Amino acid sequence: MNLVKSLINIQLKIREYKAAFIFLFFFWFMGFLTFFFTETNEDLLTIFFISLGIRSSTSGGDFAGFYSLMWPILLEVIVFGFIIGELLEKYNPIITSKILSKHKNNHTIIIGYQHLSLRIIEHCIKTKHPFVIIEDDGELVEDLINSGHPVVVGDATESSNLEYANVKHAKEVFLCINDVRIAIICTEKIRELNKSCPIYVRVFEDHIQEYLKNPPLNAHPFSISKWAMKEVINWTENKKGKAIVIGRDYLTQSIAHHISLQPERDVYFFNDEHDGIVYKENPQLHIINECACFLSDLREHVKLEEITQVFICWKRDSEFDDSLYLTSKLYLRYPDIEVYLRIFDDELISLIKRYNAKTFSSSSSAFKLLQKEVRLNSAIFPKLKR
């Protein structure tokens, strides 16, 4: 691996000095041709030495003087500048990581960097399986780049970035992004470059999943939200009383809609963005276009004494503090309410259990479920312990 990185670093340096080397060659070649026609009494080897500055010209005239002055300067600036730069200069880690990705074969490609992606990467590192990640936000993958892992920073829908990730020779691809449009475009472009590798696509909508499954894409769609819904269905079965659901995405909508279909249950769905609502309001589903971070936000619309279940489904990392604060307040003021909190970091589960809340949709549980969906030869397929 170190040898490959060294070769890549040299390749980057040569590319940086490419124009200078071309200029140096043409300057030398011009001098060589001039001495060839002016030093008629010398043999070819002697002329070659004169052009390199090893020997002095005897009949080159003014040009010989100019050449003998300029050649050492150019040689020192370009050649020795390259050598010193090779030894001392710090290369652009993003470009180095990008070129390193191009040298991978039979590898796993992860597109999009989020909690599930991190679990896949950690597994690949642990099992020493080659991988490449494509992410357009360089700050998210800065640690991976600095650690020397192959990362392509750029838009995954651009064919050049897919080629840098060497999709053509990939073993499998995991698309872990939230944008359905980008997921479809990536799947189509990946399939053009690689006709046979499994493509695992995270997508929620049934009609999109059906499209991805069929030829010519033949992808393997999966939905973390649908896996999480199986737990929610068990938690809400045969329950009574009103419920509160807080969040924005498809999973949140599914939870609110599912509970609203149960007899004698009213659901208050707090969605401050109110975009892309799939399910229409019904007499038992009340959509409130507001953010709910405090008990006072909830009390404006519902009597908390009548609530039996609360599902907090925010997914942004920056909102976890608000989720934890609201969970703690519900625990202190209304201990009989069942609280379910969506999290991604399993390290936080013990903290949430202090407030008698249940967690769901963690990244480790999603990763374990994904392991059941992949092929036997996948890098993340659970190997039997001996």
C-alpha positions in Angstrom: 0.0 0.0 0.0 2.8 2.4 0.8 4.4 1.7 -2.5 1.2 2.5 -4.3 0.8 5.7 -2.4 4.4 6.7 -3.2 3.8 6.0 -6.9 0.6 8.1 -6.8 2.5 10.9 -5.1 5.1 10.9 -7.9 2.4 10.7 -10.5 0.8 13.8 -9.0 4.1 15.7 -8.9 4.9 14.8 -12.5 1.5 16.0 -13.6 2.1 19.3 -11.7 5.4 19.8 -13.4 4.3 18.5 -16.8 4.4 21.9 -18.6 7.8 22.7 -17.1 9.3 19.4 -18.2 7.9 19.8 -21.8 9.5 23.3 -22.0 12.8 21.9 -20.7 12.8 19.2 -23.3 12.1 21.5 -26.2 14.8 23.9 -25.0 17.3 21.1 -24.8 16.2 19.7 -28.2 16.6 23.1 -29.8 20.1 23.3 -28.4 21.0 19.8 -29.5 19.9 20.6 -33.1 21.8 23.9 -33.1 25.0 22.2 -31.9 24.5 19.4 -34.3 24.6 21.8 -37.3 27.3 24.1 -35.8 29.7 21.6 -34.2 30.4 19.8 -37.5 33.8 18.5 -36.3 32.4 16.7 -33.3 30.8 13.3 -33.1 27.2 12.7 -32.0 28.1 11.7 -28.4 30.2 14.9 -27.9 27.3 17.0 -29.2 25.0 15.3 -26.8 27.4 16.1 -23.9 27.6 19.7 -25.1 23.8 20.0 -25.1 23.7 18.7 -21.5 26.4 21.2 -20.4 29.0 18.5 -19.6 31.3 19.8 -22.3 31.9 23.3 -23.8 31.1 24.4 -27.3 34.0 25.4 -29.5 32.1 27.0 -32.4 28.6 27.7 -31.2 29.0 31.5 -31.1 26.6 33.7 -29.2 24.0 31.0 -29.0 26.4 28.7 -27.2 27.0 31.5 -24.6 23.2 32.0 -24.1 22.6 28.3 -23.9 25.4 27.7 -21.4 23.9 30.5 -19.3 20.2 29.4 -19.4 20.6 25.6 -19.4 21.9 25.3 -15.8 19.3 27.7 -14.5 16.4 25.8 -16.1 17.9 22.5 -15.0 18.1 23.7 -11.4 14.7 25.3 -11.3 12.8 22.5 -13.0 14.6 19.2 -12.3 16.0 20.0 -8.8 12.8 21.8 -7.9 10.9 18.7 -8.7 13.2 16.5 -6.6 13.0 18.8 -3.6 9.3 19.1 -4.0 9.0 15.4 -4.2 10.9 15.0 -0.9 9.4 17.9 1.1 6.1 19.1 -0.4 2.8 17.9 1.1 0.5 16.7 -1.7 -3.2 17.5 -2.0 -4.7 14.7 0.0 -8.1 15.0 -1.8 -6.4 14.4 -5.2 -4.2 11.7 -3.8 -7.2 9.9 -2.3 -9.0 10.2 -5.6 -6.2 8.6 -7.6 -5.8 5.9 -4.9 -9.5 5.0 -5.5 -8.8 4.4 -9.2 -6.4 1.6 -8.4 -8.9 -0.5 -6.4 -10.3 -3.7 -7.9 -13.0 -6.2 -6.7 -13.9 -3.6 -4.1 -17.0 -2.3 -2.4 -18.2 1.2 -3.3 -20.2 3.2 -0.8 -22.0 6.3 -2.2 -23.0 8.9 0.4 -21.6 9.2 3.8 -24.0 8.8 6.7 -24.6 6.5 9.7 -25.2 3.3 7.7 -22.3 4.1 5.4 -20.0 4.4 8.4 -21.0 1.0 9.6 -20.2 -0.5 6.2 -16.9 1.3 6.1 -16.0 0.2 9.6 -16.8 -3.4 8.6 -14.6 -3.2 5.5 -11.7 -1.8 7.5 -12.1 -4.5 10.1 -12.1 -7.3 7.6 -9.5 -5.6 5.4 -11.7 -5.6 2.4 -11.0 -2.9 -0.2 -13.5 -0.1 -0.5 -14.0 3.3 -2.0 -16.5 6.0 -0.8 -17.9 8.7 -3.0 -19.2 11.8 -1.1 -19.6 15.4 -2.4 -19.1 17.0 1.0 -15.3 16.9 1.6 -15.7 17.9 5.3 -17.7 14.7 6.1 -14.9 12.4 4.9 -11.9 14.5 5.9 -10.9 12.0 8.6 -11.0 9.1 6.1 -8.9 11.1 3.6 -6.3 12.0 6.2 -6.2 8.3 7.3 -5.2 7.4 3.7 -8.4 5.7 2.7 -9.6 5.9 -0.9 -12.2 8.6 -1.2 -13.7 10.4 -4.3 -14.9 13.8 -3.3 -17.5 14.9 -5.8 -20.9 14.4 -7.3 -21.7 10.7 -7.7 -23.9 11.4 -10.7 -20.9 12.5 -12.7 -19.5 9.7 -14.8 -15.9 10.9 -14.2 -16.2 10.3 -10.4 -17.7 6.9 -10.9 -14.8 6.0 -13.2 -12.3 7.3 -10.6 -14.0 4.9 -8.1 -13.4 2.2 -10.7 -17.0 1.1 -10.8 -16.2 -1.0 -13.8 -14.3 -3.5 -11.6 -16.3 -3.1 -8.4 -17.6 -6.1 -6.5 -20.7 -4.3 -5.3 -22.1 -0.8 -4.7 -24.1 0.6 -1.8 -26.2 3.7 -2.5 -26.9 5.2 0.9 -28.3 8.6 0.0 -31.6 10.3 0.7 -32.2 11.9 -2.6 -34.3 9.5 -4.8 -33.5 11.3 -8.0 -29.8 11.1 -7.4 -30.2 7.4 -6.4 -31.9 6.6 -9.7 -29.4 8.5 -11.8 -26.4 6.8 -10.0 -28.0 3.4 -10.4 -28.5 3.9 -14.2 -24.9 5.2 -14.7 -23.4 2.4 -12.5 -25.2 -0.2 -14.5 -23.9 1.2 -17.8 -20.3 0.8 -16.5 -20.8 -2.5 -14.7 -23.4 -4.9 -16.0 -23.2 -7.5 -13.2 -22.2 -6.1 -9.8 -24.9 -6.0 -7.2 -26.3 -2.5 -6.5 -27.9 -2.0 -3.2 -30.1 1.1 -3.2 -31.6 2.7 -0.2 -35.1 3.9 -1.2 -38.5 4.0 0.4 -41.2 4.3 -2.3 -42.6 1.0 -3.5 -42.9 2.2 -7.2 -39.3 3.3 -7.2 -38.2 0.0 -5.7 -40.1 -1.8 -8.4 -38.4 0.2 -11.1 -35.0 -0.5 -9.7 -35.6 -4.2 -9.3 -36.5 -4.7 -13.0 -34.2 -5.0 -16.0 -32.0 -3.4 -17.1 -31.0 -2.1 -13.7 -31.5 -5.3 -11.7 -30.7 -3.5 -8.4 -31.5 -4.5 -4.9 -33.5 -1.8 -3.2 -33.9 -1.7 0.6 -35.6 0.6 3.1 -34.4 1.3 6.6 -37.7 3.1 7.3 -39.7 -0.1 6.4 -37.5 -2.1 8.7 -38.1 0.4 11.5 -41.9 0.3 10.8 -42.0 -3.4 11.8 -40.9 -2.4 15.3 -43.4 0.5 15.3 -46.3 -1.8 14.3 -45.5 -4.1 17.3 -45.3 -1.2 19.7 -48.6 0.3 18.6 -50.6 -3.0 18.3 -53.7 -3.0 20.5 -52.8 0.4 22.0 -55.3 3.0 23.0 -55.3 6.7 23.5 -53.9 9.6 21.5 -50.4 9.8 20.0 -47.9 12.4 19.0 -45.5 11.9 16.1 -42.7 14.5 15.5 -40.6 14.5 12.4 -40.5 15.2 8.6 -39.6 12.2 6.5 -41.4 9.2 5.1 -40.9 7.1 8.2 -42.5 9.7 10.3 -45.4 10.0 7.9 -45.8 6.2 7.9 -45.9 6.1 11.7 -48.5 8.8 11.9 -50.7 7.3 9.1 -50.4 3.8 10.6 -51.6 4.9 14.0 -54.4 7.1 12.6 -55.9 3.9 11.0 -56.3 2.2 14.3 -59.7 2.5 15.9 -60.4 5.3 18.4 -56.9 6.8 18.1 -56.1 10.4 17.2 -52.6 11.3 16.0 -51.0 14.7 16.1 -48.3 14.9 13.5 -45.9 17.8 14.1 -44.1 18.5 10.8 -42.5 21.9 10.5 -41.7 21.6 6.8 -44.9 20.1 5.6 -43.4 19.2 2.3 -43.9 15.9 0.4 -46.8 14.7 2.6 -47.9 11.4 1.1 -50.9 10.7 3.3 -53.9 12.9 3.4 -55.4 14.1 6.6 -58.2 12.0 7.9 -60.5 12.6 10.9 -58.0 10.9 13.2 -54.8 12.4 11.7 -54.0 16.0 12.5 -51.0 17.5 10.7 -49.5 20.5 12.5 -47.1 22.6 10.5 -44.9 23.6 13.5 -41.8 22.5 15.2 -42.1 20.8 18.6 -39.1 21.1 20.8 -40.7 21.9 24.2 -43.7 20.7 26.1 -45.3 24.1 25.6 -45.2 23.6 21.8 -47.2 20.4 22.3 -49.7 21.8 24.8 -50.9 24.4 22.4 -52.5 21.7 20.3 -53.2 18.7 22.5 -53.8 17.8 26.1 -50.8 15.8 27.2 -52.8 14.0 29.8 -54.7 12.2 27.0 -51.4 11.1 25.2 -50.3 7.5 25.6 -47.5 7.4 23.0 -44.9 9.8 21.6 -42.7 9.1 18.6 -39.8 11.5 18.1 -38.3 10.9 14.7 -35.9 13.8 14.0 -32.9 12.6 12.0 -30.5 15.5 11.9 -27.6 15.2 14.2 -28.0 18.8 15.3 -31.5 18.0 16.6 -30.6 15.2 18.9 -30.1 17.6 21.9 -33.7 18.8 21.3 -34.9 15.2 21.1 -33.2 14.3 24.4 -34.4 17.4 26.1 -38.1 16.7 25.1 -37.7 13.1 26.1 -36.4 14.0 29.6 -39.2 16.5 30.2 -41.9 14.0 29.1 -40.3 11.5 31.5 -40.4 13.9 34.4 -43.8 15.4 33.9 -45.7 12.5 32.2 -44.0 9.3 33.2 -46.9 7.2 32.0 -46.4 8.2 28.3 -44.5 5.7 26.2 -41.7 7.6 24.4 -39.9 6.2 21.3 -36.9 8.0 20.1 -35.2 7.6 16.7 -31.4 7.6 16.9 -28.5 6.5 14.8 -25.6 6.3 17.3 -25.9 3.2 19.4 -23.5 4.7 21.9 -26.4 7.0 23.0 -28.9 4.1 23.8 -27.8 3.9 27.4 -28.3 7.6 27.9 -31.8 7.5 26.5 -32.8 4.5 28.7 -32.3 6.7 31.7 -35.6 8.3 30.7 -37.4 5.0 30.2 -37.6 5.6 26.4 -37.2 3.1 23.7 -35.0 3.6 20.7 -35.3 2.5 17.1 -33.7 2.8 13.7 -30.1 2.8 15.0 -27.3 2.4 12.5 -26.1 -0.9 13.9 -29.5 -2.5 13.8 -30.0 -1.2 10.2 -26.6 -2.6 9.3 -27.4 -6.1 10.8 -30.7 -6.1 8.8 -28.8 -5.1 5.6 -26.4 -8.0 6.2 -29.4 -10.3 5.7 -30.2 -8.7 2.4 -26.9 -8.9 0.6 -25.4 -11.8 -1.4 -23.2 -14.5 0.1 -20.1 -13.0 -1.5 -20.7 -9.5 -0.3 -18.0 -7.8 1.8 -20.6 -7.3 4.7 -22.2 -10.7 4.6 -21.8 -12.1 8.2 -19.1 -14.7 8.3 -19.6 -17.7 10.5 -17.4 -17.7 13.5 -15.3 -20.9 13.9 
